[in-house]
Amino acid sequence: MHKSRPTQNKRQRERAQADKRKEKAERRQQSKARRANTPSGAPDGEDPDIAGIRPGPQPNPYGDEPWGEPEVEKPE
């Protein structure tokens, strides 16, 4: 009887799993270093998606409102 075959298969599987764990740990370390070296967007910490937005109603960014802004009469 040969029982060595399943043991060799198990060793190969375990070695492959260990290699995957090692590669994953290396990728995590590289990713962590890359994130530490890159700026997080805006230098002052303000989110660029909401920069310049004031509280309250916002103007229409497309300017297609039929009523538009009220015209102010200029004194002569």
PDB file of N, H, CA, C and O in Angstrom:
ATOM      1  N   MET A   1       0.825  -1.189   0.000  1.00  0.00           N
ATOM      2  CA  MET A   1       0.000   0.000   0.000  1.00  0.00           C
ATOM      3  C   MET A   1       0.868   1.252   0.000  1.00  0.00           C
ATOM      4  O   MET A   1       1.900   1.334   0.666  1.00  0.00           O
ATOM      5  N   HIS A   2       0.400   2.215  -0.776  1.00  0.00           N
ATOM      6  H   HIS A   2      -0.438   2.148  -1.317  1.00  0.00           H
ATOM      7  CA  HIS A   2       1.125   3.480  -0.835  1.00  0.00           C
ATOM      8  C   HIS A   2       0.245   4.586  -0.270  1.00  0.00           C
ATOM      9  O   HIS A   2      -0.758   4.980  -0.867  1.00  0.00           O
ATOM     10  N   LYS A   3       0.636   5.061   0.863  1.00  0.00           N
ATOM     11  H   LYS A   3       1.450   4.742   1.348  1.00  0.00           H
ATOM     12  CA  LYS A   3      -0.121   6.146   1.475  1.00  0.00           C
ATOM     13  C   LYS A   3       0.637   7.463   1.397  1.00  0.00           C
ATOM     14  O   LYS A   3       0.225   8.459   1.992  1.00  0.00           O
ATOM     15  N   SER A   4       1.720   7.467   0.680  1.00  0.00           N
ATOM     16  H   SER A   4       2.055   6.658   0.197  1.00  0.00           H
ATOM     17  CA  SER A   4       2.520   8.680   0.623  1.00  0.00           C
ATOM     18  C   SER A   4       1.900   9.739  -0.305  1.00  0.00           C
ATOM     19  O   SER A   4       2.160  10.931  -0.141  1.00  0.00           O
ATOM     20  N   ARG A   5       1.108   9.320  -1.248  1.00  0.00           N
ATOM     21  H   ARG A   5       0.897   8.352  -1.381  1.00  0.00           H
ATOM     22  CA  ARG A   5       0.549  10.253  -2.230  1.00  0.00           C
ATOM     23  C   ARG A   5      -0.342  11.327  -1.590  1.00  0.00           C
ATOM     24  O   ARG A   5      -0.133  12.510  -1.857  1.00  0.00           O
ATOM     25  N   PRO A   6      -1.324  10.964  -0.761  1.00  0.00           N
ATOM     26  CA  PRO A   6      -2.145  12.010  -0.151  1.00  0.00           C
ATOM     27  C   PRO A   6      -1.323  12.970   0.715  1.00  0.00           C
ATOM     28  O   PRO A   6      -1.630  14.160   0.778  1.00  0.00           O
ATOM     29  N   THR A   7      -0.300  12.471   1.370  1.00  0.00           N
ATOM     30  H   THR A   7      -0.051  11.504   1.319  1.00  0.00           H
ATOM     31  CA  THR A   7       0.536  13.336   2.197  1.00  0.00           C
ATOM     32  C   THR A   7       1.285  14.334   1.338  1.00  0.00           C
ATOM     33  O   THR A   7       1.414  15.501   1.708  1.00  0.00           O
ATOM     34  N   GLN A   8       1.778  13.888   0.196  1.00  0.00           N
ATOM     35  H   GLN A   8       1.673  12.941  -0.104  1.00  0.00           H
ATOM     36  CA  GLN A   8       2.486  14.809  -0.705  1.00  0.00           C
ATOM     37  C   GLN A   8       1.534  15.866  -1.261  1.00  0.00           C
ATOM     38  O   GLN A   8       1.898  17.036  -1.384  1.00  0.00           O
ATOM     39  N   ASN A   9       0.312  15.447  -1.594  1.00  0.00           N
ATOM     40  H   ASN A   9       0.016  14.497  -1.494  1.00  0.00           H
ATOM     41  CA  ASN A   9      -0.677  16.402  -2.071  1.00  0.00           C
ATOM     42  C   ASN A   9      -0.983  17.441  -1.003  1.00  0.00           C
ATOM     43  O   ASN A   9      -1.115  18.631  -1.293  1.00  0.00           O
ATOM     44  N   LYS A  10      -1.094  16.977   0.226  1.00  0.00           N
ATOM     45  H   LYS A  10      -0.987  16.011   0.461  1.00  0.00           H
ATOM     46  CA  LYS A  10      -1.389  17.888   1.334  1.00  0.00           C
ATOM     47  C   LYS A  10      -0.245  18.868   1.518  1.00  0.00           C
ATOM     48  O   LYS A  10      -0.480  20.056   1.740  1.00  0.00           O
ATOM     49  N   ARG A  11       0.975  18.397   1.432  1.00  0.00           N
ATOM     50  H   ARG A  11       1.166  17.432   1.252  1.00  0.00           H
ATOM     51  CA  ARG A  11       2.132  19.286   1.562  1.00  0.00           C
ATOM     52  C   ARG A  11       2.143  20.331   0.453  1.00  0.00           C
ATOM     53  O   ARG A  11       2.446  21.499   0.699  1.00  0.00           O
ATOM     54  N   GLN A  12       1.812  19.913  -0.768  1.00  0.00           N
ATOM     55  H   GLN A  12       1.565  18.964  -0.968  1.00  0.00           H
ATOM     56  CA  GLN A  12       1.759  20.862  -1.886  1.00  0.00           C
ATOM     57  C   GLN A  12       0.683  21.922  -1.643  1.00  0.00           C
ATOM     58  O   GLN A  12       0.906  23.109  -1.881  1.00  0.00           O
ATOM     59  N   ARG A  13      -0.476  21.485  -1.169  1.00  0.00           N
ATOM     60  H   ARG A  13      -0.656  20.520  -0.975  1.00  0.00           H
ATOM     61  CA  ARG A  13      -1.557  22.428  -0.869  1.00  0.00           C
ATOM     62  C   ARG A  13      -1.139  23.406   0.216  1.00  0.00           C
ATOM     63  O   ARG A  13      -1.354  24.611   0.091  1.00  0.00           O
ATOM     64  N   GLU A  14      -0.542  22.885   1.276  1.00  0.00           N
ATOM     65  H   GLU A  14      -0.368  21.906   1.377  1.00  0.00           H
ATOM     66  CA  GLU A  14      -0.120  23.744   2.383  1.00  0.00           C
ATOM     67  C   GLU A  14       0.955  24.725   1.927  1.00  0.00           C
ATOM     68  O   GLU A  14       0.943  25.889   2.326  1.00  0.00           O
ATOM     69  N   ARG A  15       1.878  24.263   1.096  1.00  0.00           N
ATOM     70  H   ARG A  15       1.888  23.317   0.772  1.00  0.00           H
ATOM     71  CA  ARG A  15       2.924  25.141   0.578  1.00  0.00           C
ATOM     72  C   ARG A  15       2.315  26.237  -0.303  1.00  0.00           C
ATOM     73  O   ARG A  15       2.727  27.395  -0.226  1.00  0.00           O
ATOM     74  N   ALA A  16       1.341  25.876  -1.133  1.00  0.00           N
ATOM     75  H   ALA A  16       1.006  24.935  -1.196  1.00  0.00           H
ATOM     76  CA  ALA A  16       0.670  26.860  -1.987  1.00  0.00           C
ATOM     77  C   ALA A  16      -0.077  27.889  -1.135  1.00  0.00           C
ATOM     78  O   ALA A  16      -0.048  29.083  -1.431  1.00  0.00           O
ATOM     79  N   GLN A  17      -0.744  27.422  -0.077  1.00  0.00           N
ATOM     80  H   GLN A  17      -0.767  26.451   0.164  1.00  0.00           H
ATOM     81  CA  GLN A  17      -1.440  28.346   0.816  1.00  0.00           C
ATOM     82  C   GLN A  17      -0.460  29.281   1.507  1.00  0.00           C
ATOM     83  O   GLN A  17      -0.728  30.476   1.634  1.00  0.00           O
ATOM     84  N   ALA A  18       0.671  28.750   1.953  1.00  0.00           N
ATOM     85  H   ALA A  18       0.888  27.780   1.850  1.00  0.00           H
ATOM     86  CA  ALA A  18       1.677  29.577   2.610  1.00  0.00           C
ATOM     87  C   ALA A  18       2.237  30.623   1.645  1.00  0.00           C
ATOM     88  O   ALA A  18       2.464  31.771   2.027  1.00  0.00           O
ATOM     89  N   ASP A  19       2.458  30.217   0.390  1.00  0.00           N
ATOM     90  H   ASP A  19       2.274  29.284   0.079  1.00  0.00           H
ATOM     91  CA  ASP A  19       2.946  31.168  -0.614  1.00  0.00           C
ATOM     92  C   ASP A  19       1.930  32.279  -0.855  1.00  0.00           C
ATOM     93  O   ASP A  19       2.296  33.449  -0.963  1.00  0.00           O
ATOM     94  N   LYS A  20       0.650  31.910  -0.938  1.00  0.00           N
ATOM     95  H   LYS A  20       0.353  30.959  -0.850  1.00  0.00           H
ATOM     96  CA  LYS A  20      -0.394  32.916  -1.135  1.00  0.00           C
ATOM     97  C   LYS A  20      -0.451  33.884   0.032  1.00  0.00           C
ATOM     98  O   LYS A  20      -0.586  35.092  -0.164  1.00  0.00           O
ATOM     99  N   ARG A  21      -0.348  33.356   1.254  1.00  0.00           N
ATOM    100  H   ARG A  21      -0.238  32.375   1.413  1.00  0.00           H
ATOM    101  CA  ARG A  21      -0.357  34.224   2.440  1.00  0.00           C
ATOM    102  C   ARG A  21       0.820  35.191   2.408  1.00  0.00           C
ATOM    103  O   ARG A  21       0.676  36.371   2.726  1.00  0.00           O
ATOM    104  N   LYS A  22       1.984  34.679   2.021  1.00  0.00           N
ATOM    105  H   LYS A  22       2.101  33.720   1.763  1.00  0.00           H
ATOM    106  CA  LYS A  22       3.187  35.508   1.955  1.00  0.00           C
ATOM    107  C   LYS A  22       3.022  36.616   0.911  1.00  0.00           C
ATOM    108  O   LYS A  22       3.345  37.772   1.180  1.00  0.00           O
ATOM    109  N   GLU A  23       2.516  36.266  -0.288  1.00  0.00           N
ATOM    110  H   GLU A  23       2.254  35.326  -0.507  1.00  0.00           H
ATOM    111  CA  GLU A  23       2.305  37.250  -1.343  1.00  0.00           C
ATOM    112  C   GLU A  23       1.281  38.296  -0.915  1.00  0.00           C
ATOM    113  O   GLU A  23       1.452  39.485  -1.185  1.00  0.00           O
ATOM    114  N   LYS A  24       0.227  37.856  -0.255  1.00  0.00           N
ATOM    115  H   LYS A  24       0.088  36.890  -0.036  1.00  0.00           H
ATOM    116  CA  LYS A  24      -0.810  38.777   0.193  1.00  0.00           C
ATOM    117  C   LYS A  24      -0.258  39.743   1.237  1.00  0.00           C
ATOM    118  O   LYS A  24      -0.580  40.931   1.213  1.00  0.00           O
ATOM    119  N   ALA A  25       0.568  39.245   2.150  1.00  0.00           N
ATOM    120  H   ALA A  25       0.830  38.280   2.169  1.00  0.00           H
ATOM    121  CA  ALA A  25       1.176  40.109   3.163  1.00  0.00           C
ATOM    122  C   ALA A  25       2.094  41.139   2.506  1.00  0.00           C
ATOM    123  O   ALA A  25       2.133  42.293   2.932  1.00  0.00           O
ATOM    124  N   GLU A  26       2.834  40.729   1.471  1.00  0.00           N
ATOM    125  H   GLU A  26       2.802  39.791   1.126  1.00  0.00           H
ATOM    126  CA  GLU A  26       3.701  41.663   0.752  1.00  0.00           C
ATOM    127  C   GLU A  26       2.870  42.733   0.044  1.00  0.00           C
ATOM    128  O   GLU A  26       3.217  43.913   0.084  1.00  0.00           O
ATOM    129  N   ARG A  27       1.772  42.326  -0.606  1.00  0.00           N
ATOM    130  H   ARG A  27       1.490  41.367  -0.639  1.00  0.00           H
ATOM    131  CA  ARG A  27       0.908  43.303  -1.286  1.00  0.00           C
ATOM    132  C   ARG A  27       0.318  44.292  -0.290  1.00  0.00           C
ATOM    133  O   ARG A  27       0.252  45.490  -0.566  1.00  0.00           O
ATOM    134  N   ARG A  28      -0.109  43.797   0.864  1.00  0.00           N
ATOM    135  H   ARG A  28      -0.056  42.824   1.088  1.00  0.00           H
ATOM    136  CA  ARG A  28      -0.657  44.684   1.894  1.00  0.00           C
ATOM    137  C   ARG A  28       0.386  45.683   2.362  1.00  0.00           C
ATOM    138  O   ARG A  28       0.084  46.862   2.542  1.00  0.00           O
ATOM    139  N   GLN A  29       1.611  45.219   2.560  1.00  0.00           N
ATOM    140  H   GLN A  29       1.857  44.260   2.414  1.00  0.00           H
ATOM    141  CA  GLN A  29       2.682  46.104   3.019  1.00  0.00           C
ATOM    142  C   GLN A  29       2.985  47.163   1.956  1.00  0.00           C
ATOM    143  O   GLN A  29       3.166  48.334   2.291  1.00  0.00           O
ATOM    144  N   GLN A  30       3.041  46.770   0.686  1.00  0.00           N
ATOM    145  H   GLN A  30       2.894  45.819   0.414  1.00  0.00           H
ATOM    146  CA  GLN A  30       3.295  47.724  -0.387  1.00  0.00           C
ATOM    147  C   GLN A  30       2.167  48.744  -0.489  1.00  0.00           C
ATOM    148  O   GLN A  30       2.411  49.935  -0.685  1.00  0.00           O
ATOM    149  N   SER A  31       0.944  48.274  -0.356  1.00  0.00           N
ATOM    150  H   SER A  31       0.745  47.307  -0.197  1.00  0.00           H
ATOM    151  CA  SER A  31      -0.206  49.174  -0.416  1.00  0.00           C
ATOM    152  C   SER A  31      -0.188  50.162   0.741  1.00  0.00           C
ATOM    153  O   SER A  31      -0.489  51.343   0.563  1.00  0.00           O
ATOM    154  N   LYS A  32       0.159  49.685   1.903  1.00  0.00           N
ATOM    155  H   LYS A  32       0.404  48.726   2.047  1.00  0.00           H
ATOM    156  CA  LYS A  32       0.223  50.538   3.085  1.00  0.00           C
ATOM    157  C   LYS A  32       1.294  51.610   2.906  1.00  0.00           C
ATOM    158  O   LYS A  32       1.068  52.773   3.241  1.00  0.00           O
ATOM    159  N   ALA A  33       2.454  51.228   2.384  1.00  0.00           N
ATOM    160  H   ALA A  33       2.638  50.283   2.112  1.00  0.00           H
ATOM    161  CA  ALA A  33       3.532  52.189   2.144  1.00  0.00           C
ATOM    162  C   ALA A  33       3.126  53.198   1.079  1.00  0.00           C
ATOM    163  O   ALA A  33       3.432  54.384   1.206  1.00  0.00           O
ATOM    164  N   ARG A  34       2.440  52.746   0.030  1.00  0.00           N
ATOM    165  H   ARG A  34       2.192  51.783  -0.073  1.00  0.00           H
ATOM    166  CA  ARG A  34       2.017  53.642  -1.048  1.00  0.00           C
ATOM    167  C   ARG A  34       1.004  54.665  -0.526  1.00  0.00           C
ATOM    168  O   ARG A  34       1.070  55.841  -0.884  1.00  0.00           O
ATOM    169  N   ARG A  35       0.073  54.224   0.313  1.00  0.00           N
ATOM    170  H   ARG A  35       0.019  53.269   0.604  1.00  0.00           H
ATOM    171  CA  ARG A  35      -0.919  55.140   0.873  1.00  0.00           C
ATOM    172  C   ARG A  35      -0.276  56.143   1.813  1.00  0.00           C
ATOM    173  O   ARG A  35      -0.722  57.287   1.893  1.00  0.00           O
ATOM    174  N   ALA A  36       0.761  55.736   2.525  1.00  0.00           N
ATOM    175  H   ALA A  36       1.124  54.806   2.460  1.00  0.00           H
ATOM    176  CA  ALA A  36       1.439  56.645   3.450  1.00  0.00           C
ATOM    177  C   ALA A  36       2.215  57.718   2.695  1.00  0.00           C
ATOM    178  O   ALA A  36       2.409  58.818   3.212  1.00  0.00           O
ATOM    179  N   ASN A  37       2.665  57.410   1.469  1.00  0.00           N
ATOM    180  H   ASN A  37       2.507  56.517   1.049  1.00  0.00           H
ATOM    181  CA  ASN A  37       3.471  58.354   0.707  1.00  0.00           C
ATOM    182  C   ASN A  37       2.666  59.280  -0.185  1.00  0.00           C
ATOM    183  O   ASN A  37       3.206  60.283  -0.653  1.00  0.00           O
ATOM    184  N   THR A  38       1.401  58.991  -0.439  1.00  0.00           N
ATOM    185  H   THR A  38       0.963  58.177  -0.059  1.00  0.00           H
ATOM    186  CA  THR A  38       0.601  59.835  -1.321  1.00  0.00           C
ATOM    187  C   THR A  38      -0.276  60.766  -0.499  1.00  0.00           C
ATOM    188  O   THR A  38      -0.778  60.377   0.555  1.00  0.00           O
ATOM    189  N   PRO A  39      -0.462  61.988  -0.973  1.00  0.00           N
ATOM    190  CA  PRO A  39      -1.342  62.905  -0.247  1.00  0.00           C
ATOM    191  C   PRO A  39      -2.791  62.434  -0.346  1.00  0.00           C
ATOM    192  O   PRO A  39      -3.161  61.736  -1.291  1.00  0.00           O
ATOM    193  N   SER A  40      -3.587  62.810   0.610  1.00  0.00           N
ATOM    194  H   SER A  40      -3.286  63.376   1.378  1.00  0.00           H
ATOM    195  CA  SER A  40      -4.966  62.326   0.672  1.00  0.00           C
ATOM    196  C   SER A  40      -5.923  63.248  -0.068  1.00  0.00           C
ATOM    197  O   SER A  40      -7.077  63.382   0.339  1.00  0.00           O
ATOM    198  N   GLY A  41      -5.482  63.877  -1.126  1.00  0.00           N
ATOM    199  H   GLY A  41      -4.544  63.768  -1.456  1.00  0.00           H
ATOM    200  CA  GLY A  41      -6.377  64.746  -1.880  1.00  0.00           C
ATOM    201  C   GLY A  41      -6.008  66.199  -1.633  1.00  0.00           C
ATOM    202  O   GLY A  41      -4.926  66.644  -2.016  1.00  0.00           O
ATOM    203  N   ALA A  42      -6.893  66.925  -1.004  1.00  0.00           N
ATOM    204  H   ALA A  42      -7.773  66.564  -0.694  1.00  0.00           H
ATOM    205  CA  ALA A  42      -6.667  68.344  -0.737  1.00  0.00           C
ATOM    206  C   ALA A  42      -5.706  68.516   0.437  1.00  0.00           C
ATOM    207  O   ALA A  42      -5.814  67.789   1.424  1.00  0.00           O
ATOM    208  N   PRO A  43      -4.785  69.442   0.353  1.00  0.00           N
ATOM    209  CA  PRO A  43      -3.819  69.609   1.439  1.00  0.00           C
ATOM    210  C   PRO A  43      -4.452  70.085   2.744  1.00  0.00           C
ATOM    211  O   PRO A  43      -3.949  69.757   3.818  1.00  0.00           O
ATOM    212  N   ASP A  44      -5.537  70.845   2.679  1.00  0.00           N
ATOM    213  H   ASP A  44      -5.946  71.112   1.807  1.00  0.00           H
ATOM    214  CA  ASP A  44      -6.150  71.335   3.903  1.00  0.00           C
ATOM    215  C   ASP A  44      -7.183  70.360   4.470  1.00  0.00           C
ATOM    216  O   ASP A  44      -7.830  70.657   5.474  1.00  0.00           O
ATOM    217  N   GLY A  45      -7.338  69.212   3.841  1.00  0.00           N
ATOM    218  H   GLY A  45      -6.812  68.970   3.025  1.00  0.00           H
ATOM    219  CA  GLY A  45      -8.237  68.197   4.343  1.00  0.00           C
ATOM    220  C   GLY A  45      -9.673  68.388   3.883  1.00  0.00           C
ATOM    221  O   GLY A  45     -10.550  67.634   4.304  1.00  0.00           O
ATOM    222  N   GLU A  46      -9.943  69.374   3.031  1.00  0.00           N
ATOM    223  H   GLU A  46      -9.230  69.986   2.689  1.00  0.00           H
ATOM    224  CA  GLU A  46     -11.292  69.605   2.543  1.00  0.00           C
ATOM    225  C   GLU A  46     -11.592  68.645   1.398  1.00  0.00           C
ATOM    226  O   GLU A  46     -10.752  68.426   0.525  1.00  0.00           O
ATOM    227  N   ASP A  47     -12.763  68.090   1.407  1.00  0.00           N
ATOM    228  H   ASP A  47     -13.445  68.268   2.116  1.00  0.00           H
ATOM    229  CA  ASP A  47     -13.170  67.166   0.353  1.00  0.00           C
ATOM    230  C   ASP A  47     -13.362  67.943  -0.944  1.00  0.00           C
ATOM    231  O   ASP A  47     -14.156  68.884  -0.967  1.00  0.00           O
ATOM    232  N   PRO A  48     -12.662  67.584  -2.031  1.00  0.00           N
ATOM    233  CA  PRO A  48     -12.776  68.351  -3.267  1.00  0.00           C
ATOM    234  C   PRO A  48     -14.166  68.274  -3.893  1.00  0.00           C
ATOM    235  O   PRO A  48     -14.527  69.143  -4.687  1.00  0.00           O
ATOM    236  N   ASP A  49     -14.952  67.252  -3.553  1.00  0.00           N
ATOM    237  H   ASP A  49     -14.658  66.546  -2.908  1.00  0.00           H
ATOM    238  CA  ASP A  49     -16.296  67.149  -4.112  1.00  0.00           C
ATOM    239  C   ASP A  49     -17.249  68.182  -3.532  1.00  0.00           C
ATOM    240  O   ASP A  49     -18.212  68.579  -4.188  1.00  0.00           O
ATOM    241  N   ILE A  50     -16.990  68.614  -2.319  1.00  0.00           N
ATOM    242  H   ILE A  50     -16.208  68.291  -1.786  1.00  0.00           H
ATOM    243  CA  ILE A  50     -17.900  69.569  -1.694  1.00  0.00           C
ATOM    244  C   ILE A  50     -17.236  70.916  -1.448  1.00  0.00           C
ATOM    245  O   ILE A  50     -17.785  71.748  -0.727  1.00  0.00           O
ATOM    246  N   ALA A  51     -16.075  71.144  -2.028  1.00  0.00           N
ATOM    247  H   ALA A  51     -15.629  70.468  -2.614  1.00  0.00           H
ATOM    248  CA  ALA A  51     -15.373  72.414  -1.846  1.00  0.00           C
ATOM    249  C   ALA A  51     -16.199  73.539  -2.454  1.00  0.00           C
ATOM    250  O   ALA A  51     -16.692  73.417  -3.576  1.00  0.00           O
ATOM    251  N   GLY A  52     -16.347  74.618  -1.727  1.00  0.00           N
ATOM    252  H   GLY A  52     -15.946  74.717  -0.816  1.00  0.00           H
ATOM    253  CA  GLY A  52     -17.040  75.795  -2.229  1.00  0.00           C
ATOM    254  C   GLY A  52     -18.540  75.762  -2.063  1.00  0.00           C
ATOM    255  O   GLY A  52     -19.212  76.700  -2.490  1.00  0.00           O
ATOM    256  N   ILE A  53     -19.094  74.734  -1.469  1.00  0.00           N
ATOM    257  H   ILE A  53     -18.548  73.972  -1.122  1.00  0.00           H
ATOM    258  CA  ILE A  53     -20.544  74.682  -1.281  1.00  0.00           C
ATOM    259  C   ILE A  53     -20.893  75.396   0.023  1.00  0.00           C
ATOM    260  O   ILE A  53     -20.292  75.155   1.070  1.00  0.00           O
ATOM    261  N   ARG A  54     -21.884  76.281  -0.075  1.00  0.00           N
ATOM    262  H   ARG A  54     -22.373  76.477  -0.925  1.00  0.00           H
ATOM    263  CA  ARG A  54     -22.337  77.027   1.096  1.00  0.00           C
ATOM    264  C   ARG A  54     -23.576  76.349   1.673  1.00  0.00           C
ATOM    265  O   ARG A  54     -24.279  75.642   0.951  1.00  0.00           O
ATOM    266  N   PRO A  55     -23.852  76.549   2.947  1.00  0.00           N
ATOM    267  CA  PRO A  55     -25.100  76.027   3.505  1.00  0.00           C
ATOM    268  C   PRO A  55     -26.293  76.734   2.852  1.00  0.00           C
ATOM    269  O   PRO A  55     -26.202  77.902   2.475  1.00  0.00           O
ATOM    270  N   GLY A  56     -27.379  76.033   2.729  1.00  0.00           N
ATOM    271  H   GLY A  56     -27.453  75.084   3.036  1.00  0.00           H
ATOM    272  CA  GLY A  56     -28.590  76.626   2.164  1.00  0.00           C
ATOM    273  C   GLY A  56     -28.809  76.190   0.739  1.00  0.00           C
ATOM    274  O   GLY A  56     -28.102  75.320   0.231  1.00  0.00           O
ATOM    275  N   PRO A  57     -29.800  76.799   0.084  1.00  0.00           N
ATOM    276  CA  PRO A  57     -30.095  76.410  -1.296  1.00  0.00           C
ATOM    277  C   PRO A  57     -28.920  76.728  -2.215  1.00  0.00           C
ATOM    278  O   PRO A  57     -28.255  77.754  -2.070  1.00  0.00           O
ATOM    279  N   GLN A  58     -28.687  75.846  -3.140  1.00  0.00           N
ATOM    280  H   GLN A  58     -29.228  75.013  -3.258  1.00  0.00           H
ATOM    281  CA  GLN A  58     -27.568  76.013  -4.061  1.00  0.00           C
ATOM    282  C   GLN A  58     -28.075  76.526  -5.403  1.00  0.00           C
ATOM    283  O   GLN A  58     -29.187  76.195  -5.815  1.00  0.00           O
ATOM    284  N   PRO A  59     -27.265  77.332  -6.088  1.00  0.00           N
ATOM    285  CA  PRO A  59     -27.674  77.781  -7.420  1.00  0.00           C
ATOM    286  C   PRO A  59     -27.647  76.610  -8.386  1.00  0.00           C
ATOM    287  O   PRO A  59     -26.888  75.658  -8.202  1.00  0.00           O
ATOM    288  N   ASN A  60     -28.470  76.685  -9.404  1.00  0.00           N
ATOM    289  H   ASN A  60     -29.086  77.459  -9.554  1.00  0.00           H
ATOM    290  CA  ASN A  60     -28.525  75.634 -10.410  1.00  0.00           C
ATOM    291  C   ASN A  60     -27.223  75.672 -11.205  1.00  0.00           C
ATOM    292  O   ASN A  60     -26.911  76.703 -11.801  1.00  0.00           O
ATOM    293  N   PRO A  61     -26.460  74.595 -11.234  1.00  0.00           N
ATOM    294  CA  PRO A  61     -25.176  74.616 -11.931  1.00  0.00           C
ATOM    295  C   PRO A  61     -25.316  74.700 -13.449  1.00  0.00           C
ATOM    296  O   PRO A  61     -24.349  75.014 -14.143  1.00  0.00           O
ATOM    297  N   TYR A  62     -26.511  74.421 -13.969  1.00  0.00           N
ATOM    298  H   TYR A  62     -27.296  74.166 -13.406  1.00  0.00           H
ATOM    299  CA  TYR A  62     -26.705  74.410 -15.413  1.00  0.00           C
ATOM    300  C   TYR A  62     -27.256  75.729 -15.941  1.00  0.00           C
ATOM    301  O   TYR A  62     -27.141  76.014 -17.133  1.00  0.00           O
ATOM    302  N   GLY A  63     -27.850  76.530 -15.073  1.00  0.00           N
ATOM    303  H   GLY A  63     -27.943  76.299 -14.104  1.00  0.00           H
ATOM    304  CA  GLY A  63     -28.371  77.823 -15.482  1.00  0.00           C
ATOM    305  C   GLY A  63     -29.539  77.730 -16.433  1.00  0.00           C
ATOM    306  O   GLY A  63     -29.748  78.643 -17.232  1.00  0.00           O
ATOM    307  N   ASP A  64     -30.310  76.654 -16.375  1.00  0.00           N
ATOM    308  H   ASP A  64     -30.139  75.912 -15.726  1.00  0.00           H
ATOM    309  CA  ASP A  64     -31.418  76.502 -17.312  1.00  0.00           C
ATOM    310  C   ASP A  64     -32.774  76.780 -16.674  1.00  0.00           C
ATOM    311  O   ASP A  64     -33.802  76.346 -17.195  1.00  0.00           O
ATOM    312  N   GLU A  65     -32.788  77.488 -15.567  1.00  0.00           N
ATOM    313  H   GLU A  65     -31.953  77.841 -15.144  1.00  0.00           H
ATOM    314  CA  GLU A  65     -34.056  77.823 -14.937  1.00  0.00           C
ATOM    315  C   GLU A  65     -34.728  78.923 -15.758  1.00  0.00           C
ATOM    316  O   GLU A  65     -34.081  79.913 -16.100  1.00  0.00           O
ATOM    317  N   PRO A  66     -35.999  78.770 -16.076  1.00  0.00           N
ATOM    318  CA  PRO A  66     -36.652  79.757 -16.924  1.00  0.00           C
ATOM    319  C   PRO A  66     -36.790  81.121 -16.253  1.00  0.00           C
ATOM    320  O   PRO A  66     -36.809  82.149 -16.931  1.00  0.00           O
ATOM    321  N   TRP A  67     -36.885  81.134 -14.940  1.00  0.00           N
ATOM    322  H   TRP A  67     -36.870  80.299 -14.389  1.00  0.00           H
ATOM    323  CA  TRP A  67     -37.070  82.403 -14.266  1.00  0.00           C
ATOM    324  C   TRP A  67     -35.743  83.094 -14.001  1.00  0.00           C
ATOM    325  O   TRP A  67     -35.720  84.310 -13.810  1.00  0.00           O
ATOM    326  N   GLY A  68     -34.642  82.362 -13.984  1.00  0.00           N
ATOM    327  H   GLY A  68     -34.661  81.374 -14.140  1.00  0.00           H
ATOM    328  CA  GLY A  68     -33.320  82.945 -13.807  1.00  0.00           C
ATOM    329  C   GLY A  68     -33.220  83.734 -12.519  1.00  0.00           C
ATOM    330  O   GLY A  68     -34.017  83.553 -11.598  1.00  0.00           O
ATOM    331  N   GLU A  69     -32.252  84.592 -12.465  1.00  0.00           N
ATOM    332  H   GLU A  69     -31.605  84.739 -13.212  1.00  0.00           H
ATOM    333  CA  GLU A  69     -32.089  85.449 -11.293  1.00  0.00           C
ATOM    334  C   GLU A  69     -32.868  86.728 -11.524  1.00  0.00           C
ATOM    335  O   GLU A  69     -32.998  87.178 -12.662  1.00  0.00           O
ATOM    336  N   PRO A  70     -33.387  87.318 -10.459  1.00  0.00           N
ATOM    337  CA  PRO A  70     -34.156  88.561 -10.644  1.00  0.00           C
ATOM    338  C   PRO A  70     -33.238  89.662 -11.153  1.00  0.00           C
ATOM    339  O   PRO A  70     -32.098  89.812 -10.713  1.00  0.00           O
ATOM    340  N   GLU A  71     -33.780  90.427 -12.100  1.00  0.00           N
ATOM    341  H   GLU A  71     -34.705  90.305 -12.457  1.00  0.00           H
ATOM    342  CA  GLU A  71     -33.005  91.523 -12.652  1.00  0.00           C
ATOM    343  C   GLU A  71     -33.092  92.710 -11.707  1.00  0.00           C
ATOM    344  O   GLU A  71     -34.163  93.061 -11.210  1.00  0.00           O
ATOM    345  N   VAL A  72     -31.971  93.297 -11.480  1.00  0.00           N
ATOM    346  H   VAL A  72     -31.101  93.012 -11.883  1.00  0.00           H
ATOM    347  CA  VAL A  72     -31.902  94.454 -10.592  1.00  0.00           C
ATOM    348  C   VAL A  72     -31.849  95.707 -11.472  1.00  0.00           C
ATOM    349  O   VAL A  72     -31.024  95.823 -12.378  1.00  0.00           O
ATOM    350  N   GLU A  73     -32.763  96.641 -11.170  1.00  0.00           N
ATOM    351  H   GLU A  73     -33.433  96.547 -10.434  1.00  0.00           H
ATOM    352  CA  GLU A  73     -32.767  97.888 -11.938  1.00  0.00           C
ATOM    353  C   GLU A  73     -31.609  98.748 -11.478  1.00  0.00           C
ATOM    354  O   GLU A  73     -31.371  98.919 -10.283  1.00  0.00           O
ATOM    355  N   LYS A  74     -30.892  99.285 -12.453  1.00  0.00           N
ATOM    356  H   LYS A  74     -31.085  99.146 -13.424  1.00  0.00           H
ATOM    357  CA  LYS A  74     -29.762 100.142 -12.132  1.00  0.00           C
ATOM    358  C   LYS A  74     -30.221 101.614 -12.142  1.00  0.00           C
ATOM    359  O   LYS A  74     -30.817 102.078 -13.114  1.00  0.00           O
ATOM    360  N   PRO A  75     -29.940 102.323 -11.072  1.00  0.00           N
ATOM    361  CA  PRO A  75     -30.308 103.757 -11.074  1.00  0.00           C
ATOM    362  C   PRO A  75     -29.383 104.529 -12.028  1.00  0.00           C
ATOM    363  O   PRO A  75     -28.198 104.224 -12.165  1.00  0.00           O
ATOM    364  N   GLU A  76     -29.971 105.536 -12.677  1.00  0.00           N
ATOM    365  H   GLU A  76     -30.934 105.783 -12.566  1.00  0.00           H
ATOM    366  CA  GLU A  76     -29.177 106.318 -13.650  1.00  0.00           C
ATOM    367  C   GLU A  76     -28.571 107.505 -13.043  1.00  0.00           C
ATOM    368  O   GLU A  76     -27.877 108.261 -13.723  1.00  0.00           O
TER     369      GLU A  76
END
